[in-house]
Amino acid sequence: MFRQPYSRRTMLRLLAAAPVAGSLFPALHAQTAPQKNKLKVTSIKAMGLKTMTGNCLIRVDTDQGISGYGEAGATGAMARARIATMAPLLIGKDPLAIEAHFHNMTSLMHTYIAHIPTISGIDMALWDIAGKVTGLPVCTLLGGPFRDAIMLYSHGPGKQMLDKAYMKDWAAEVKRKPEGFKAYKNGIDQVIGVPSAKFASTLVAEQLRNVHNAYNNCREAVGDEIDIAVHCHNELDTPSAIKVCQAVEGMNPLFVEDPLNVVFHEGWLNLKRNTRLTILTGEKLEMVRGFKPFLDAQACDIIHPDLAFSGGFTGTKKIADYAALTRTPVALHNVGSLVLCYASAHFGASIQNFFRSESAIGRPTRQVEDMAASNPPQVKNSQLTVPTGPGLGIEMNPDFLRKNLVEGEPWWA
């Protein structure tokens, strides 16, 4: 006689532990299944710091005393206003149902359309909780790691590139730095005499000569040991972007970043047709919908999402997977705090098509390093070691947080 090999209760338990069919994150579901419905979200908080270039920290608390941290591409006040509309979707719910929460938050339409930068920070915090609950690093839950360290790039001078003597001294200095950065992106705004992130009039011959001379000076100073990228802020029109690419082509830049305004338009295609240089863009684009036109039209060579703006871990994994269909590399924009730094490390480790991540590590202000109470970021030969502790692997320094609160900002409001 046929005998049932498992009891009904055992079968249900095995099914609950199995990866969810069609899920983007089978490792997450498999590892968190034993803790399903054992925690509840009790609060979502936001707090802005002076060191975060307009971003804010997000903290999600649970009834088991486990808190997760994220970084949102919004001020504290802005994030708190948007959290008020989303809190009913999360308070009292299982924080480990991350995909369901992401869908519910991002599909909001009334009374306000979903604010992806705030959702990005909440999503990061939920993944941090999942890692702490399971004892695993986020990169493992995301399906990786493909690597145990990620390549970084840093930031170089702007107008000073026109001064050959200055650039010679700068090159000697960066080659002595302990982080050993192998790539710097240097800003074009001061070279062409335009305030950062402001639209420029069509560039004239003198400005283009300055661009040519500045980046050639930089290449001459650093030699072939260090890559140099051209850092724009979406300020150029299409003819100027094409001319800038022509002006810097001889020094072989690593990439030209954000020469045109943010959203997709035919100007990006015109630029791609008229340059052989690598075009990178995407730091303020949101979700797959923001990147899809660029990828479908092959209008850029590298996409550049920021986890604090593009959809956190969940949304940016969808972006990276879509980019992989066209073999497009994924770089990460990151000038945020230690939270975004470690989030970028975990994400970069978890995807096959990762290129490099921007970094604010190594600045004299130590605004990233000093946020850590322990386990500060380790960078050697331009590579950041991916934290191996549970979740994001962060223990934050409360003294640093209090010292750097935005004026008038409440403590974890």
Secondary structure as UniProt FT lines:
FT   HELIX           8..17
FT   TURN            21..22
FT   HELIX           26..32
FT   HELIX           33..35
FT   TURN            36..37
FT   STRAND          41..49
FT   TURN            50..51
FT   TURN            53..54
FT   STRAND          56..62
FT   TURN            63..64
FT   STRAND          67..72
FT   HELIX           76..90
FT   TURN            91..92
FT   TURN            95..96
FT   HELIX           98..106
FT   HELIX           116..134
FT   HELIX           138..141
FT   TURN            142..143
FT   STRAND          149..155
FT   HELIX           159..162
FT   HELIX           164..176
FT   TURN            178..179
FT   STRAND          183..187
FT   HELIX           189..192
FT   TURN            196..197
FT   HELIX           205..222
FT   TURN            223..224
FT   STRAND          227..231
FT   HELIX           238..248
FT   HELIX           249..251
FT   STRAND          256..257
FT   HELIX           266..273
FT   STRAND          279..281
FT   TURN            283..284
FT   HELIX           287..297
FT   STRAND          302..303
FT   HELIX           307..310
FT   HELIX           312..324
FT   TURN            325..327
FT   STRAND          330..332
FT   HELIX           338..350
FT   TURN            352..353
FT   STRAND          354..358
FT   TURN            361..362
FT   TURN            364..365
FT   TURN            367..368
FT   HELIX           369..371
FT   STRAND          372..374
FT   STRAND          379..380
FT   TURN            381..382
FT   STRAND          383..385
FT   STRAND          395..396
FT   HELIX           398..403
FT   TURN            407..408
FT   TURN            411..412
//
